[in-house]
Amino acid sequence: MNADSAAAAVKVSRRRLLRWGGAGLALGATAAGGAAAAAVGMSGDSGPQTGDAVPFYGPHQAGIATPVQDRLHFAAFDVTTGDRDALASLLKEWTRAAARMTAGHPVGEGAVGGLPEAPPDDTGEALGLRPSRLTLTVGFGPTLFTKDGEDRFGLAARRPPALVDLPSFPGDALDPARSGGDLCVQACADDPQVAVHAIRNLARIGFGKVSVRWSQLGFGKTSSTTPNAQTPRNLMGFKDGTRNISGTDTAALDEHVWVQPQDGPPWMVGGSYLVARRIAMNIETWDRAPLKEQEDIFGRTKGEGAPYGREREHDEPDLAAMPADAHVRLAHPDSNGGARILRRGYSYTDGTDGLGRLDAGLFFLAYQRDIRRGFLPVQTRLARSDALNEYIRHVGSAVFAIPPGVRDASDWWGKELFA
């Protein structure tokens, strides 16, 4: 480094220190795209390791049709500031940080090498790790538009009609502490530490403007968006998501997942709508059920995953060959007016329930073009008649509008919403 470069670096660090000491909450907010930020890669060498990075910029947010990664850290946030400009500024900062982390870079000036008297811009636990196909997907909940009858940020008139509040379904046992949220961030990666690092840093950047409402770690993807890939299994031992929408099926994505120009509002075109449901499984009871009963409940064989009356997993189902209350029969598009959703669920285990039983289940994530034509009719039918309901409980729920992708470095999450 020459003398001029060294002086510039010192100037940046001094300015960052002043920002830390005077503002308290603005750590690392503005340096994310600068030359100083580009100086250190995640591994501390001359550049980031990006061989397994997923592109951040594009017409749609990554983490939806993207091939499903192995791990998840999902977080819902409450906005604690009442300042619209401060919220927009945070979304810009989050976008810059996300672009860097998904490429394998540290946030801002990094975790090391900065001014010793100031907290580092990056928490550092991903130093030396590859990007691990990290994707970060952001969404806006109904309460961002109106909460307790209040138009908090002047956005009430811009709430999409498709972002509906879900009704109370039969059997719901929703915990308010695990439901809702003004904002969400879905971090998916093949390394759990990379996913946790991403959520941690976004929460750190948002300190004083947002707070974590609830979060969920997930493992063992329970559905795939990759054609010809082995179908994953859920914690009940059955293959899950056999007929999921493929991430390469552009026609199906346009029809069922991506918001189209005629759908409105304009700021959502190219986006999607997310339903997140935390579904607890009565594992111990399920494990004592006879195999035939388990297969009758799903309408598929446990080994091959073939629908009843067929031999192979991907054979066209004969719905009439299944019990009337079989899960596959009730969830099939032919039973729901053609409704389809793109699933990206994960299994979870969170210790015990306090009664000596596993707290385990499915963190269900479903993307669709319109919740009213996707999740809502399917779940209405399942909640009423699904034989699987004896073994599961929906204990958490949230819906979010997922805006379109970030086009380039001048764009940011929600830019059109706040325009």
Secondary structure, 3 states (H helix, E strand, C coil): CCHHHHHHHHHHHHHHHHHHHHHCCCCCCCCCCCCCHHHCCCCCCCCCCCCCCCCCCCCCCCCCCCCCCCEEEEEEEEECCCCHHHHHHHHHHHHHHHHHHHCCCCCCCCCCCCCCCCCCCCCCCCCCCCCCCCEEEEEECHHHHCECCECCCCCHHHCCCCCCCCCCCCCCCCCHHHCCCCEEEEEEECCHHHHHHHHHHHHHHCECCEEEEEEEEEEEECCCCCCCCCCCECCCCCECCCCCCCCCCHHHHHHHCCCCCCCCCHHHCCCEEEEEEEEEECHHHHHCCCHHHHHHHHCECCCCCCECCCCCCCCCCCHHHCCCCCHHHHHCHHHCCCCCCEECCEEEEEEECCCCCEEEEEEEEEEECCCCCCHHHHHHHHHHHCHHHHHEEEEEEEEEEECCCCCCCCCCCCHHHHC
